[in-house]
Amino acid sequence: MYRIVCESYINYMNDFDEKDRDNFCYQVMVPFGLLLDLDQYQREKERETLNYKKLEDFIWFIKKSIKNYPNFETFLWTLESRGIEGKYYGVLKEEELEEQIKITNMFLKLAYWS
């Protein structure tokens, strides 16, 4: 599941041109780039960057609401096996969270996987 989400993330982000990098749908998924490079994830964790905190907020919320998002369960397990647990920081806006859920759900349904 982890590999599917990572490959889907790359395909999704590559759909945006340079001029579209300010697009909300692009920007909201930038923190997920940390999943592709666990060393970078660790560095950002140590510095507690905004991207790290937003990713952690997303994971924390999904874990707390897993009854509403059962298709995320395997994905969360694969993150936990890599030491990515989720933690509440309160920096992720509700509209960002909703968009991240929608896009990640598309990844899990293989919409961007090739």
Beta strands, then each sheet from edge to edge (+ up, - down):
end
